[in-house]
Amino acid sequence: FFFFFQAEDGIRDVERSRGLGDVYKRQVSTQSTWDYQFMNRLLSRSGTRSFTSIGKYPKTFDKVLIANRGEISRRVQRTCKKMGIKTVAIYSDADRHAMFVREADEAFRLGPPPSGQSYLRADLILQITKQCGAQGLHPGYGFLSENSKFAKLLADNGITFIGPPHYAINAMGDKIESKKLAKKSGVNMIPGFLGEVDTPEKAKEIANQIGYPVMVKASAGGGGKGMRIAWNDKECELGFRLSREEAISSFGDGRLLIEKYVETPRHIEFQILGDQQGHYLYLPERECSVQRRNQKVIEEAPSVVMDPKTRHAMGSQACMMAKACGYYTTGTCEFLMDKHKKFYFLEMNTRLQVEHPVTEMITGVDLVEQMILTASGHPLPITQDDIKINGHSAEYRIYAEDPSRKFLPSIGFLEKYREPITREGLRIDTGVEEGSEISMYYDPMISKCICWGKDRKEALFRLNNALEEYVIKGVIHNSGFGKSIINNETFIAGDYSTAFIPKFYKDGFRGEIMSAADHKFLSIVAFKMAHNVDKQNKLKGVEYPAFNAALNPLYCTIDGKTFKVVQNVATGAFSVTTIGSAEEKTDFDNSKFAKFNMHGDALIKSTSVSEANNASTDKTIQFMEVKNGNKYQFYYRGSYVSVDVFNQDQFELKKYMAEIKPRDTAKLILSPMPGAVVSVNVVPGQVVVDGQEICVIEAMKMQNLIRSEKEAKVKSVKVKKGQSVAVDEVLIEFEQTYSQYDNNIKTVSYTHLTLPTILLVQISVVAVSLKKKNII
């Protein structure tokens, strides 16, 4: 079969051939989607030398296979194309039409979407690598990137693993072995058990010896997978089981370790570079303390609290660890640092980090380029003295998740996806486009938004503006949450720790609290949108049944409050009156509400002028859609807002309409998230008690435990093991209960999130209490 594409990127044709899955061969343009000219300007400012700046490369590889997916596959492809290296992608059925597949020179099918049947198939990936003739393999991050057996398998077959050697992964990538080496090398350590924990009984025994709280965590991998905080024996036993299952699912390695849980530190990490000639250097630190579910949310470089002496001490210890095991290419040493700047080695990630762009932005060093050069045997082209800090950089991860429901994942198709306008100092790394699917099989990351500035204030200002410009429809996202963090006074001051999200967002994020002025502003926006929609329909010759030509006045209902909006046709001024027991009228001079621009079909930008000080304020609102002709939906200040718009006749008749009664869910347990059922632990007729496990749902590689908080009798079980479920899908129906209750779903964490916590908001355990409303 032959497919022909017409595109600006130079794709000529695609050929599907037989063999190990489907292989797509194409010729593509060498033009990068990332602004390397901007990188070169950073290089010249910092004085850093790199092959990027001189445009010449020594011989490395003719072809590289990238054993990963999404944005990191595209990121590696960009540097390979810059260096004149052909790229090979591999993909699961879920990623068949993904951008990284189209953009590679060749692409091979692996199999079904689950990682164990696709991206973790070391044997199949090796076969594909041999078949396509790639001399090198870049693992990206996650999946097999820290699997020493895979690295050795490649080496034994004459293929270069573009990463550290397998023996270094054994020593450093394995958290147990790395801690042993750190202790031997005299590196500062967190108290813990330096060995493998293989049973729940042993886990509890060790935890009691160390003293609660403890962290139960996977020995392999990272990214927040396979980690639980335990405060007692019961939580330790549960954490052991769930962490092990997640570790096996994510990394194919179920080994666990236990260490003391340090409360409220800062999470600081150092990027190191090493070559096969024994040269090592460290790059400026990254601050990664803002986390949820053990995953970083915002990263910035350099850290606002770092001083040269501490930076040198931490960086030197990181290099010392690398030297001790013969490490080369890139790696990241992670530390915990207390308020007195005492630091402790946490772990080493023997791979490229998700947050590596912030380091690239302040140093001008292309880390993927350095990985390729050093893996192929070339010495580092830079020394420690060449590394300078140029400005400040910050990164925010845009996820398909619902901050109002404790950051539970959101799956679906991106019905609309627009990124911020390209500008200097802004970098977007993404693996999706409009029409892409965010599936339940992989992490729900949509993109990484990275901004650089001459100082921290400018970098955060640019990041704040960029987050306002995202247009995302089809899934719930967290861009508004990022804006809230950036504008948090504690974050602005730089006085934060890993307890930041538990402290300020312990119940998630439901958007900023809107004032009466916000409601009136949105009423005027809805008024203008109603006129705009009416005008568009008249131009199309479509009869618009919801409104007549007058549309003046209009009544707008927001959050149960109704506002009457009238516009003076002659002057353009607005009058907004609050309808209710105490009516309040506000007049808006049109000259003070001057600009109202629709950018495309989604972003609305408005500039209003304060009556008090004549200062102008810019506001950005995302228009989502119109439902039923009169329900206007917006995304504003981090939350989804619905505005019901009625003309005079509709408003008068509305009071005669019967109210819609909510669904009775008093005897149902609904799924709080989309995912796959891992296990079902009850049967019809069974009486469950408070705290009893009902089922386990896996979403985005995280195990989520559904528990009952009340005594009740099961009438029917609606799901089975292996079944995919949607959010709010019925899991269990109860026949009767044995106590008075309301129906409520709430999130409970076995990490005591009401206390200051390290590393994460760990929401993997969901408890179900039977109450009247289903609210996360």
HULINTA-V264908 format. One record per backbone hydrogen bond with DSSP energy under -1.0 kcal/mol. NH is the residue of the N-H (numbers start at 0). CO is the residue of the C=O. E is the energy in kcal/mol with one decimal. If there is no record, write none. Layout:
nh=NH co=CO e=E
nh=NH co=CO e=E
This chain:
nh=2 co=13 e=-1.9
nh=9 co=6 e=-1.1
nh=13 co=2 e=-2.0
nh=15 co=0 e=-1.5
nh=20 co=18 e=-1.8
nh=23 co=106 e=-1.9
nh=25 co=104 e=-2.8
nh=28 co=8 e=-2.2
nh=35 co=33 e=-1.5
nh=38 co=34 e=-1.3
nh=39 co=35 e=-2.4
nh=40 co=36 e=-1.8
nh=41 co=37 e=-1.9
nh=42 co=38 e=-2.2
nh=43 co=39 e=-2.2
nh=44 co=40 e=-2.0
nh=45 co=41 e=-2.6
nh=46 co=42 e=-1.8
nh=54 co=50 e=-1.9
nh=63 co=85 e=-2.7
nh=64 co=135 e=-2.4
nh=65 co=87 e=-3.0
nh=66 co=137 e=-2.2
nh=67 co=65 e=-1.7
nh=72 co=68 e=-1.0
nh=73 co=69 e=-1.8
nh=74 co=70 e=-2.4
nh=75 co=71 e=-2.3
nh=76 co=72 e=-2.2
nh=77 co=73 e=-2.0
nh=78 co=74 e=-1.3
nh=79 co=75 e=-2.3
nh=80 co=76 e=-2.7
nh=81 co=77 e=-1.9
nh=82 co=78 e=-1.9
nh=83 co=80 e=-1.1
nh=84 co=79 e=-3.3
nh=85 co=61 e=-2.4
nh=87 co=63 e=-2.1
nh=88 co=105 e=-3.1
nh=90 co=107 e=-2.2
nh=92 co=110 e=-2.2
nh=94 co=91 e=-1.1
nh=95 co=92 e=-1.1
nh=97 co=94 e=-2.2
nh=101 co=97 e=-1.7
nh=102 co=98 e=-2.3
nh=105 co=86 e=-1.4
nh=107 co=88 e=-2.5
nh=108 co=21 e=-1.2
nh=109 co=90 e=-3.2
nh=116 co=113 e=-1.8
nh=117 co=114 e=-1.5
nh=119 co=114 e=-2.5
nh=120 co=117 e=-2.0
nh=121 co=119 e=-1.7
nh=124 co=120 e=-2.5
nh=125 co=121 e=-2.2
nh=126 co=122 e=-1.8
nh=127 co=123 e=-2.4
nh=128 co=124 e=-2.4
nh=129 co=125 e=-2.2
nh=130 co=126 e=-2.7
nh=131 co=127 e=-2.6
nh=133 co=128 e=-1.5
nh=134 co=62 e=-1.5
nh=135 co=62 e=-1.4
nh=136 co=159 e=-2.6
nh=137 co=64 e=-2.5
nh=144 co=141 e=-2.5
nh=146 co=143 e=-1.6
nh=150 co=146 e=-2.1
nh=151 co=147 e=-2.4
nh=152 co=148 e=-2.2
nh=153 co=149 e=-2.2
nh=154 co=150 e=-2.1
nh=155 co=151 e=-2.9
nh=157 co=154 e=-1.7
nh=158 co=153 e=-2.7
nh=159 co=134 e=-2.7
nh=161 co=136 e=-3.0
nh=162 co=160 e=-2.2
nh=168 co=164 e=-2.0
nh=169 co=165 e=-2.2
nh=170 co=166 e=-1.8
nh=171 co=167 e=-3.2
nh=172 co=168 e=-1.2
nh=173 co=168 e=-1.4
nh=174 co=218 e=-2.5
nh=177 co=173 e=-2.9
nh=178 co=174 e=-1.5
nh=179 co=175 e=-1.6
nh=180 co=176 e=-2.3
nh=181 co=177 e=-2.5
nh=182 co=178 e=-2.3
nh=183 co=179 e=-2.1
nh=184 co=180 e=-2.1
nh=186 co=181 e=-2.6
nh=192 co=257 e=-2.4
nh=194 co=192 e=-1.6
nh=196 co=255 e=-2.4
nh=202 co=198 e=-2.0
nh=203 co=199 e=-2.2
nh=204 co=200 e=-2.1
nh=205 co=201 e=-2.6
nh=206 co=202 e=-2.4
nh=207 co=203 e=-2.0
nh=208 co=204 e=-1.4
nh=209 co=205 e=-2.6
nh=210 co=206 e=-2.9
nh=213 co=229 e=-2.3
nh=214 co=258 e=-3.1
nh=215 co=227 e=-3.1
nh=216 co=256 e=-2.3
nh=217 co=225 e=-1.6
nh=218 co=254 e=-2.7
nh=224 co=221 e=-1.3
nh=227 co=215 e=-2.7
nh=229 co=213 e=-2.6
nh=235 co=231 e=-2.0
nh=236 co=232 e=-2.4
nh=237 co=233 e=-2.0
nh=238 co=234 e=-2.8
nh=239 co=235 e=-2.2
nh=240 co=236 e=-1.7
nh=241 co=237 e=-2.4
nh=242 co=238 e=-2.5
nh=243 co=239 e=-2.0
nh=244 co=240 e=-2.1
nh=245 co=241 e=-2.3
nh=246 co=242 e=-2.4
nh=247 co=243 e=-2.3
nh=248 co=244 e=-2.2
nh=249 co=245 e=-2.7
nh=250 co=246 e=-2.7
nh=251 co=247 e=-1.2
nh=252 co=246 e=-1.1
nh=256 co=216 e=-2.5
nh=258 co=214 e=-1.7
nh=259 co=190 e=-3.2
nh=260 co=212 e=-1.9
nh=265 co=336 e=-2.7
nh=267 co=334 e=-2.1
nh=268 co=285 e=-2.2
nh=269 co=332 e=-2.8
nh=271 co=330 e=-2.9
nh=272 co=280 e=-2.6
nh=273 co=328 e=-1.6
nh=274 co=278 e=-1.7
nh=277 co=274 e=-1.4
nh=280 co=272 e=-2.0
nh=282 co=270 e=-3.1
nh=285 co=268 e=-2.5
nh=286 co=299 e=-3.5
nh=287 co=266 e=-3.0
nh=291 co=294 e=-2.6
nh=292 co=760 e=-1.6
nh=294 co=291 e=-1.9
nh=296 co=289 e=-3.0
nh=297 co=289 e=-1.1
nh=298 co=394 e=-2.1
nh=299 co=286 e=-1.9
nh=300 co=392 e=-2.5
nh=310 co=306 e=-2.6
nh=311 co=307 e=-2.3
nh=312 co=308 e=-2.0
nh=313 co=309 e=-2.6
nh=314 co=310 e=-2.7
nh=315 co=311 e=-2.4
nh=316 co=312 e=-1.8
nh=317 co=313 e=-1.9
nh=318 co=314 e=-2.2
nh=319 co=315 e=-2.3
nh=320 co=316 e=-2.0
nh=321 co=317 e=-1.7
nh=322 co=318 e=-2.6
nh=323 co=319 e=-1.7
nh=324 co=321 e=-1.0
nh=326 co=321 e=-2.3
nh=328 co=273 e=-3.1
nh=330 co=271 e=-1.5
nh=331 co=348 e=-2.1
nh=332 co=269 e=-2.4
nh=333 co=346 e=-3.2
nh=334 co=267 e=-3.4
nh=335 co=343 e=-2.3
nh=336 co=265 e=-2.5
nh=337 co=341 e=-2.5
nh=340 co=337 e=-2.1
nh=343 co=335 e=-2.4
nh=344 co=187 e=-2.9
nh=345 co=333 e=-3.2
nh=346 co=333 e=-1.1
nh=348 co=331 e=-2.8
nh=350 co=348 e=-1.5
nh=355 co=352 e=-1.5
nh=357 co=354 e=-1.4
nh=359 co=355 e=-1.8
nh=360 co=356 e=-2.4
nh=361 co=357 e=-1.1
nh=362 co=358 e=-1.3
nh=363 co=359 e=-2.5
nh=369 co=365 e=-1.9
nh=370 co=366 e=-2.0
nh=371 co=367 e=-2.2
nh=372 co=368 e=-2.4
nh=373 co=369 e=-2.6
nh=374 co=370 e=-2.3
nh=375 co=371 e=-1.4
nh=376 co=373 e=-1.4
nh=377 co=372 e=-2.4
nh=385 co=382 e=-1.1
nh=386 co=383 e=-1.1
nh=389 co=361 e=-2.4
nh=391 co=452 e=-2.8
nh=392 co=300 e=-2.6
nh=393 co=450 e=-2.2
nh=394 co=298 e=-3.2
nh=395 co=448 e=-2.3
nh=396 co=296 e=-1.8
nh=397 co=446 e=-2.9
nh=399 co=443 e=-3.0
nh=400 co=398 e=-1.4
nh=401 co=407 e=-2.9
nh=404 co=401 e=-1.7
nh=406 co=401 e=-1.6
nh=409 co=399 e=-2.5
nh=411 co=437 e=-2.0
nh=413 co=435 e=-3.0
nh=414 co=412 e=-1.4
nh=414 co=472 e=-1.3
nh=415 co=472 e=-1.5
nh=417 co=470 e=-2.5
nh=425 co=422 e=-1.6
nh=426 co=449 e=-2.8
nh=428 co=447 e=-2.2
nh=434 co=413 e=-2.9
nh=435 co=432 e=-2.6
nh=437 co=411 e=-3.5
nh=445 co=397 e=-3.6
nh=446 co=397 e=-1.4
nh=447 co=428 e=-2.7
nh=448 co=395 e=-2.8
nh=449 co=426 e=-3.0
nh=450 co=393 e=-2.7
nh=451 co=424 e=-2.8
nh=452 co=391 e=-2.6
nh=458 co=454 e=-2.2
nh=459 co=455 e=-2.6
nh=460 co=456 e=-2.0
nh=461 co=457 e=-2.5
nh=462 co=458 e=-2.1
nh=463 co=459 e=-2.5
nh=464 co=460 e=-2.0
nh=465 co=461 e=-2.4
nh=466 co=462 e=-2.3
nh=467 co=463 e=-1.1
nh=468 co=465 e=-1.2
nh=470 co=417 e=-2.3
nh=472 co=415 e=-2.6
nh=477 co=398 e=-1.1
nh=481 co=477 e=-1.7
nh=482 co=478 e=-1.7
nh=483 co=479 e=-2.0
nh=484 co=480 e=-2.2
nh=485 co=481 e=-2.5
nh=486 co=482 e=-1.7
nh=487 co=484 e=-1.6
nh=491 co=487 e=-2.8
nh=492 co=488 e=-2.1
nh=493 co=490 e=-1.0
nh=494 co=489 e=-1.6
nh=495 co=493 e=-1.1
nh=497 co=264 e=-2.8
nh=499 co=496 e=-1.7
nh=502 co=498 e=-2.2
nh=503 co=499 e=-2.6
nh=504 co=500 e=-3.1
nh=507 co=504 e=-2.1
nh=508 co=402 e=-2.6
nh=511 co=636 e=-2.6
nh=518 co=514 e=-1.9
nh=519 co=515 e=-2.2
nh=520 co=516 e=-2.3
nh=521 co=517 e=-2.7
nh=522 co=518 e=-1.8
nh=523 co=519 e=-1.9
nh=524 co=520 e=-2.2
nh=525 co=521 e=-2.7
nh=526 co=522 e=-2.1
nh=527 co=523 e=-2.5
nh=528 co=524 e=-2.5
nh=529 co=525 e=-2.6
nh=530 co=526 e=-1.9
nh=531 co=527 e=-2.3
nh=532 co=528 e=-3.0
nh=533 co=529 e=-2.2
nh=534 co=530 e=-2.3
nh=535 co=531 e=-2.4
nh=536 co=532 e=-2.3
nh=537 co=533 e=-2.0
nh=538 co=534 e=-2.2
nh=539 co=535 e=-1.5
nh=541 co=536 e=-3.0
nh=553 co=564 e=-2.2
nh=554 co=645 e=-3.2
nh=555 co=562 e=-3.1
nh=556 co=643 e=-2.5
nh=557 co=560 e=-3.1
nh=560 co=557 e=-2.4
nh=562 co=555 e=-2.7
nh=563 co=576 e=-3.1
nh=564 co=553 e=-3.3
nh=565 co=574 e=-2.5
nh=567 co=572 e=-3.0
nh=571 co=567 e=-3.2
nh=573 co=587 e=-2.7
nh=574 co=565 e=-2.6
nh=575 co=585 e=-3.3
nh=576 co=563 e=-2.4
nh=577 co=583 e=-3.2
nh=578 co=561 e=-2.8
nh=585 co=575 e=-2.8
nh=587 co=573 e=-3.9
nh=591 co=588 e=-1.5
nh=594 co=606 e=-1.0
nh=596 co=604 e=-2.8
nh=598 co=602 e=-3.7
nh=601 co=598 e=-1.2
nh=602 co=598 e=-1.5
nh=603 co=620 e=-3.3
nh=604 co=596 e=-2.7
nh=605 co=618 e=-2.8
nh=606 co=594 e=-1.6
nh=607 co=616 e=-2.4
nh=608 co=591 e=-3.2
nh=609 co=614 e=-2.8
nh=613 co=609 e=-1.5
nh=616 co=607 e=-3.1
nh=618 co=605 e=-2.9
nh=620 co=603 e=-2.8
nh=621 co=634 e=-2.3
nh=622 co=601 e=-3.8
nh=623 co=632 e=-3.0
nh=626 co=630 e=-2.7
nh=629 co=626 e=-1.2
nh=630 co=626 e=-2.4
nh=631 co=642 e=-2.8
nh=632 co=624 e=-2.6
nh=633 co=640 e=-3.1
nh=634 co=621 e=-2.6
nh=635 co=638 e=-2.6
nh=638 co=635 e=-1.2
nh=640 co=633 e=-3.1
nh=642 co=631 e=-3.3
nh=643 co=556 e=-2.1
nh=644 co=629 e=-3.1
nh=645 co=554 e=-2.4
nh=650 co=646 e=-2.6
nh=651 co=647 e=-1.8
nh=652 co=648 e=-2.0
nh=653 co=649 e=-1.8
nh=655 co=652 e=-1.8
nh=656 co=653 e=-1.6
nh=667 co=664 e=-1.6
nh=668 co=731 e=-2.5
nh=670 co=728 e=-2.6
nh=674 co=724 e=-2.1
nh=675 co=697 e=-2.6
nh=676 co=722 e=-2.9
nh=677 co=695 e=-2.9
nh=678 co=695 e=-1.3
nh=680 co=693 e=-2.8
nh=684 co=713 e=-3.5
nh=685 co=682 e=-2.0
nh=687 co=711 e=-3.0
nh=690 co=707 e=-4.7
nh=691 co=688 e=-2.2
nh=693 co=705 e=-3.4
nh=694 co=705 e=-1.2
nh=695 co=678 e=-2.2
nh=696 co=703 e=-2.9
nh=697 co=675 e=-3.2
nh=698 co=701 e=-2.2
nh=699 co=439 e=-1.5
nh=701 co=698 e=-1.9
nh=703 co=696 e=-2.4
nh=704 co=763 e=-1.2
nh=705 co=694 e=-3.1
nh=707 co=691 e=-2.4
nh=708 co=767 e=-1.5
nh=711 co=687 e=-2.0
nh=712 co=735 e=-3.2
nh=713 co=685 e=-3.0
nh=714 co=732 e=-2.8
nh=715 co=732 e=-1.9
nh=717 co=730 e=-2.6
nh=721 co=676 e=-3.4
nh=722 co=719 e=-2.0
nh=724 co=674 e=-3.1
nh=727 co=670 e=-3.7
nh=728 co=725 e=-1.9
nh=730 co=668 e=-3.4
nh=731 co=668 e=-1.2
nh=732 co=715 e=-2.6
nh=733 co=666 e=-3.1
nh=734 co=712 e=-2.9
nh=737 co=710 e=-1.9
nh=742 co=770 e=-9.9
nh=743 co=768 e=-1.8
nh=745 co=766 e=-1.1
nh=751 co=748 e=-1.2
nh=754 co=751 e=-2.4
nh=759 co=757 e=-3.9
nh=765 co=704 e=-1.8
nh=767 co=706 e=-3.8
nh=768 co=743 e=-1.3
nh=770 co=768 e=-1.2
nh=774 co=772 e=-1.0
